[in-house]
């Protein structure tokens, strides 16, 4: 697991003893995860804060609150992406201060289908295995692998690699 | 690790690092929780709490399916050296055990691909990886892309990795249609995720000497077709749709087999049938129905609605322009002005065909 990544593994098993511990271990990483999907800090923070409120409602019954939190965050990002596609018909401007290569990657990611984009971010930023991504997205693991393969093919073509 | 994967890891972290998590967010979260501010309802599956129940249900279903499978499989005997669970059937020559290791398989020449498929589904749903792997040949391959034929797994070890991942995720499979030709079986498969969501796809297995030597994914799994939804006006609201009947799963799967692969993976939903008038049928009673359905897929334009003449029995014919463009059933027409092409034109012009298109929202 690389520095700055969502640390859901930390809270696997018995889980943190309080929501505040979960917040301290997960909040920043989840905002970064949401940011890589939706691209604006305000929306990313709103999604993650909403997710913590949702987790709080069932915190006592969750055995893996970190994994559940991640799932709620990704679902929140999906909602934002769908709303954008249906209502706004636009993608947000790239985050400021990126290298030209990262700026191009952001643009190309915006052309992937929603499940492909999420699968790529969870795989290459979140370091999740296909079976873990399948659990987050509630789809067969074979479908996740298919999304990843197609996304990589599209990225290779668009990035000229 | 490929260059593009390296680049993804590097640049996604750079993008993520542009986020600026608020250091005081806890106060806002705490305040919202304390005030019980309702948040937007989100449809979420419970990864952990529902899992034991789901797994128990699947185990029961799996054992039942295993028992059903062995009842029809003649010549495939799974013998375990370390018996833990035993399922016996009326056939005293057939015995299945679900021990975790040391499983041997003996095969007979009359084992059909459909038999092997049944055994596979039963073993998969029973979470018995060893029984699943006993059905694959050592040099089995899995081809995972219907267009390019991309190799997904080669050899028993890679196939085992794929099967193990799918079993561990908790999926369950159901075969909804099988078409056996020679040593192959093409089948429609429904996949249930642990939370109960349904996906459907078409696959083909090639069997030699009782073992799967090749597995082709013909269409990637897509959300299961739905016969009707609120997005299509009801018959009560639209008299033109009064004749619309939801199409059967078998019929949808049969027509789906002919979706044109050059347009990428596709699937049908909003599938309805309209019974043809007797005057529109030939001497064999074909077509019994006109099927109207939306054709969905990443590379298929939204709003694509196809109509097909379907028989019971009889050939499937692509009637309207969308069906002819996006499904291979148009190949049945033959050259222009052939009797079949003329017949298709006649059927496409009937009121039944127009109604079927309306049924599917066309």
Interface residues (C-beta under 8 A of the other chain):
Chain A: X2 X4 X19 X20 X23 X27 X28 X31 X32 X33 X34 X35 X36 X41 X44 X45 X48 X49 X50 X52 X53 X54 X56 X61 X62 X63 X64 X67 X68 X71 X72 X75 X76 X79 X95 X96 X97 X98 X99 X101 X102 X105 X106 X113 X120 X121 X124 X125 X129 X130 X131 X134 X135 X138 X139 X140 X141 X142 X143 X145 X146 X149 X152 X155 X156 X159 X161
Chain B: X2 X3 X4 X5 X7 X8 X9 X11 X12 X13 X14 X15 X16 X17 X18 X19 X20 X21 X22 X25 X26 X28 X29 X32 X33 X37 X39 X40 X42 X43 X44 X45 X46 X47 X48 X49 X144 X145 X150 X152 X162 X165 X166 X168 X169 X171 X191 X193 X194 X195 X197 X199 X217 X220 X221 X298
